[in-house]
Amino acid sequence: MSFSQQPPTGNDSTRTYAEPGARRGNGLAVAALVLGILAVLLFWTVVGGLVLGLLALVFGIVGARRARGGRAPHGTMAVVGAVLGALGLIVSAVIVAIGASVLDSDEFKDFDDCVRHADTQSERDACAEDFNRDINN
């Protein structure tokens, strides 16, 4: 099967031409939406919430600006991706802050010291019970 080197025949109504300045796809909007969904689903991990959320937010903002300027379609998709990315970023940052405050607390330091000096499983269990009691009071 060989292809001819001649241009296709037909009238102008059946041909499609790419106009100069025509809007192209908005890959940043698609990337922002995908990363935003992943950030919301994986908010409990540092990589999922913080990194993917930040990337989704940046890609969404750039994609929305391109769509607003008429250089790309799917402005709504870019905004949704940015919002989901921001949501994942915020929730993950809150979880990291809570985790850091718990790890830096005096109760946790006492628990860690107790577990290091415990020789048996029953002593470790007693450390855990003391930690729970300290936290709940």
WOLINGI-V27760 format. One record per residue. N is the residue number from 1. RES is the residue in three letters. D_CENTER is the distance of its C-alpha to the mean C-alpha in whole Angstrom. Layout:
n->N res->RES d_center->D_CENTER
n->N res->RES d_center->D_CENTER
//
This chain:
n->1 res->MET d_center->48
n->2 res->SER d_center->48
n->3 res->PHE d_center->47
n->4 res->SER d_center->49
n->5 res->GLN d_center->48
n->6 res->GLN d_center->49
n->7 res->PRO d_center->47
n->8 res->PRO d_center->46
n->9 res->THR d_center->49
n->10 res->GLY d_center->49
n->11 res->ASN d_center->49
n->12 res->ASP d_center->46
n->13 res->SER d_center->45
n->14 res->THR d_center->43
n->15 res->ARG d_center->42
n->16 res->THR d_center->38
n->17 res->TYR d_center->38
n->18 res->ALA d_center->35
n->19 res->GLU d_center->35
n->20 res->PRO d_center->35
n->21 res->GLY d_center->32
n->22 res->ALA d_center->31
n->23 res->ARG d_center->27
n->24 res->ARG d_center->25
n->25 res->GLY d_center->22
n->26 res->ASN d_center->18
n->27 res->GLY d_center->16
n->28 res->LEU d_center->14
n->29 res->ALA d_center->13
n->30 res->VAL d_center->13
n->31 res->ALA d_center->10
n->32 res->ALA d_center->8
n->33 res->LEU d_center->9
n->34 res->VAL d_center->8
n->35 res->LEU d_center->5
n->36 res->GLY d_center->5
n->37 res->ILE d_center->7
n->38 res->LEU d_center->5
n->39 res->ALA d_center->3
n->40 res->VAL d_center->6
n->41 res->LEU d_center->8
n->42 res->LEU d_center->7
n->43 res->PHE d_center->7
n->44 res->TRP d_center->11
n->45 res->THR d_center->10
n->46 res->VAL d_center->10
n->47 res->VAL d_center->8
n->48 res->GLY d_center->5
n->49 res->GLY d_center->5
n->50 res->LEU d_center->7
n->51 res->VAL d_center->6
n->52 res->LEU d_center->3
n->53 res->GLY d_center->3
n->54 res->LEU d_center->6
n->55 res->LEU d_center->7
n->56 res->ALA d_center->6
n->57 res->LEU d_center->8
n->58 res->VAL d_center->11
n->59 res->PHE d_center->11
n->60 res->GLY d_center->11
n->61 res->ILE d_center->14
n->62 res->VAL d_center->16
n->63 res->GLY d_center->16
n->64 res->ALA d_center->17
n->65 res->ARG d_center->20
n->66 res->ARG d_center->21
n->67 res->ALA d_center->21
n->68 res->ARG d_center->23
n->69 res->GLY d_center->25
n->70 res->GLY d_center->26
n->71 res->ARG d_center->25
n->72 res->ALA d_center->22
n->73 res->PRO d_center->22
n->74 res->HIS d_center->19
n->75 res->GLY d_center->18
n->76 res->THR d_center->17
n->77 res->MET d_center->15
n->78 res->ALA d_center->13
n->79 res->VAL d_center->14
n->80 res->VAL d_center->12
n->81 res->GLY d_center->9
n->82 res->ALA d_center->9
n->83 res->VAL d_center->10
n->84 res->LEU d_center->8
n->85 res->GLY d_center->5
n->86 res->ALA d_center->8
n->87 res->LEU d_center->9
n->88 res->GLY d_center->6
n->89 res->LEU d_center->7
n->90 res->ILE d_center->10
n->91 res->VAL d_center->11
n->92 res->SER d_center->10
n->93 res->ALA d_center->12
n->94 res->VAL d_center->15
n->95 res->ILE d_center->15
n->96 res->VAL d_center->15
n->97 res->ALA d_center->18
n->98 res->ILE d_center->19
n->99 res->GLY d_center->19
n->100 res->ALA d_center->21
n->101 res->SER d_center->23
n->102 res->VAL d_center->24
n->103 res->LEU d_center->25
n->104 res->ASP d_center->27
n->105 res->SER d_center->29
n->106 res->ASP d_center->33
n->107 res->GLU d_center->32
n->108 res->PHE d_center->30
n->109 res->LYS d_center->32
n->110 res->ASP d_center->35
n->111 res->PHE d_center->33
n->112 res->ASP d_center->32
n->113 res->ASP d_center->36
n->114 res->CYS d_center->38
n->115 res->VAL d_center->36
n->116 res->ARG d_center->37
n->117 res->HIS d_center->40
n->118 res->ALA d_center->40
n->119 res->ASP d_center->42
n->120 res->THR d_center->42
n->121 res->GLN d_center->40
n->122 res->SER d_center->41
n->123 res->GLU d_center->41
n->124 res->ARG d_center->37
n->125 res->ASP d_center->37
n->126 res->ALA d_center->39
n->127 res->CYS d_center->37
n->128 res->ALA d_center->34
n->129 res->GLU d_center->36
n->130 res->ASP d_center->37
n->131 res->PHE d_center->34
n->132 res->ASN d_center->33
n->133 res->ARG d_center->36
n->134 res->ASP d_center->35
n->135 res->ILE d_center->32
n->136 res->ASN d_center->33
n->137 res->ASN d_center->36
//
